[in-house]
Amino acid sequence: MTSTASFVRIADVAHHVVVEGSGPVCVLATGLGLSWFDWDPVVPLLTPHRTVVRFDRPGHGLSQPAAGPVTAAGEADRIAALLDALGHGAEPVTLVGHSIAGFHTEAFARRHPARTAGLVLVDSSVESADDRPRASRTAPALARALGATLCATGIPAAFGPLLRRVAIRDDPAAPGLVRRVYGTSRVLRGTLDENAHYGAVAAQLLALRATHPLPPGLPVTVLAAPNGSARRERRQRALARRLGARYEAAEPSGHLVMLDRPDAVARAVLGTGHRGEAA
């Protein structure tokens, strides 16, 4: 097994990337405010069978801040550009998106169908037309102002790692990595900014669904963590029906399925397979 960590420059932004394993390519995309190391429990289960690509979006992990606003198309094309830079532009890949990254990976599959071999949505964010997601004119500006205020008072350095520990129970991440990432103003600003664009990205994905169909026969799995919530289960099942996907429940598990049930994530990824490959 090979393992390399590097920085790849896309649109003048340095992106932190880790590549491990061998075989067909699998891209792991994290949820809001998370980092590449949050996939650590899953990676050893995949690398005997897959080349695993992990990356930090702008303002997350070790990547530089974003150069512009977050969009569904922009995040899909970011993944494509990253794969091109890594020399994987010619081969179809499996996309694994957790939480808000479910929007990004589904957008990739719709914008780059020939490059998509499979799609796994891990407790993905879910929005439907009934939810009426839309862009906010004020949220991004408010997020920038809040970020500037919090950073000026030294909140990230003083409390960022502590907040991470409070938010993630029994956090397996090394304390040094947590301090290196969550003690920075960059990550706080990046998380606030991406959250502020949530409605816009959700609305853009709904528009993509109307104009860009998924590839015929694409293997898709919705891996949900309903955690006892009937509403969450209904929404995840509705997403699976909308995408013609296989539905699986990771139980017991909280939202961070990759930490609570890495075995379930790995099984979903390997079971989804590549088009033309036996699961």
C-alpha positions, 0 to 999 in steps of 0.5 A: 500500500502506498500513502502520500500527502501533498498540497494541490493548487486549484484556482489559486487555492492550496488543497491538502490531499492524502492518497492511500491504497491501490485499485479503483479510485474512491474519493471521501468527502467530509461534512461541514467543519470536518477534516481529512482525519475524520475518515481515519477509521474507514481508510484501512478497511478500504485501502486493500481494495481501493485507492482512497483520496481524501481532501480538505475543502477550502477553509477546512483541515489544512487547506487554504481559505476559499477564493469565492463563494461555495456553489454546487457546481463549484464543489463538483468541479473542484473534485474533478480538478483535484482528480485531474491534478492527481492523474486520475482524470481518465478513470471513473471514481466512486464518490463518498459524501458525508452530510453536506458533502452529499450535495457536492458528490451528487453534483459531481455525478450529475455534472461528470457522469462519465467520470462517476463509477458509484455514489455513496451518501453517508447520512447526507444532508437532504433537501427537497422542493417542498423545503424551498431551499434558497440563497440568502442575501444576508447570511454570507455577510453575517457569517463573515462579520461573525467570523471576524469578530470571533477571530479578533477576540482569539476564540479559535486558538482559545476554544476551537480544540475544546469545542471540537472535543465537546462536539465529537464524543470520544474523539479518536483524532490525535490532540496535536492534529486537533490543535493544528486544525481547530485552533486556527481562524481559517477553519472557523471562518471556512465552516461559517462561510460554507454553512452560510451558503447551505441554502444556495447549494441545496437549491442549486442541486435541486436545479441540477436534478432537473437538467442533469440526470444521473448516469444510467445504471449508476450504483448508488447507496444511501447510508443513513443514521436515523438514530431513532428519529422517524423524521430523519429516516423518512427523509433519508428513505425519500432521498434513496427513492428520489435517486433510485438508490439502495437504502441502508441504516447504520445502527447504532450510529450518530451522524458521524457514521465514519467514526461510529460505524466505519465497518458500515461505511466500508461495506457500503462503499465496497458493496456499491462497487464500480459500474461493470464491477461485481460487488 
